[in-house]
Amino acid sequence: MTYFVNESCISCKYTDCVEVCPVDCFYEGENFLAINPDECIDCGVCEAECPANAILPDTTKAHDQEYIDYWVDANRKWSEKWPVITKKRDPLPEADKLNPEYGYDGPDKKSKFSPKPGQGD
């Protein structure tokens, strides 16, 4: 099992999760965080910290296998290209407005994804 970050993180990028990760397996893009599934130790501490519910185990029943595979692969791909992040920072300026947990029900956020790296630690 591993954990992955899904599209709910796009354009929000809360970083509460990175501070609690005991193995520093989070990587930072410009507007998204990724978990390296090969480094994740499946502790689940990060899942509870995410205010956007953007972190899920790959065993979740909330989504079909195609969805899970897509996001696990995306996390793997981008975690290999982006810098590690271990320190909490402020979320992106419109994070609360675009957070599904706070009522965002707009268009698919995948189209807002940026492949550019973030600043990392």
N, C-alpha and C positions, 0 to 999 in steps of 0.2 A: 504494500500500500504506500501511497505518497499523497501529498497535498498539492493542490494547484490553485492558481489565481485565475479567475474568469473575468469576463467583460465588465462586470460591475466595478472593477478597479479603474477602468479606462476613464481618464479625465478627472478622477477623484484623487487617487494615489495617497490614501491615508497611509501612514507609516507606523501605526501602533504595533503592527505585527513584527516588524523587523527587530524591534528592541527586545522582544521576548524569545526570539529564535535562539536556541542553544548552540546551533551549528552554523549560524550565519549563511543560510542558503538562499537568501533573498538578493535579487539583482534589480537594478533600477534603470528603467527606461524613462524617456521624457515625460510620459503620462501614464505609465503602467508599471507595476512591479511583477516580477516573475520569481518562481521558486524553482531551483534546480532539483528535479525529481531524483537525481542520483545522489544528491547530498542530503536530502530531507530524511530525517530519522523517524518520521511518522508520529511525532509526539502529540501533535494537534494543538499545541499551546497557541499558535498563531490564529487558528480559526476563530476562537472566541474573542480575540482582540480586534478583529476587523469590523469597523462600524458599518461597512457596506455589504457584509456577508459575501465577500468576493473570494473567500478561501474555502475550498471544499476538499474532502477526501476523494480519491479516485474510485472509492466504493460507494459514492453517494447514489441514492435511488431517486434523487430529485431531477436527474437528467438522464437522457439515453446515452448509450456507450459511444456513439459517434461524437456527441458533444464533449464528453469526458476526454476521449482520445485527442480531439482537436486541441483542447486547452492544455492537456498535459504535454503534447508535442510542442505547442507554442511556448509554454514555460521552459521546456528544455532548450529549444532553439534560442530564445532571447537571453536566457541565463548564461549561455555560452558566449554571448556577444557584449553584454552589458556589465558595468562595474557592480561590485558587491555593495550593499547598503546594510548598515547595522545600527544606525542612529536615527531616532525619530525626528521628523521634520514636520513643518506645517503642511497640510494637504494643499492641493491645487486650489486656486481662488474660487472656482465654481463647484467645488467638491460637494458641498451640501445640496446645492441646486440639482446636481446630476446624480445624486445618490438614490438608488432604487429604494433603500430603506427609509428615505425621507419623502417618498412619494413620486420620484421621477418615473415617468411612464412614457418617455419619448421614444424616438427612433433607436434602432439597434446601435449600441455604442461601438461595435467593432469597426465601423467606418471612421471613427475618431482616433483609432489606434495610431501611434507614432512609433516607427522602428528606431528612432534616434535614441542614443543612450542618455541616461540621466547623469548627474554629477557623481554619484556614489559617495563613499566616505572620504 
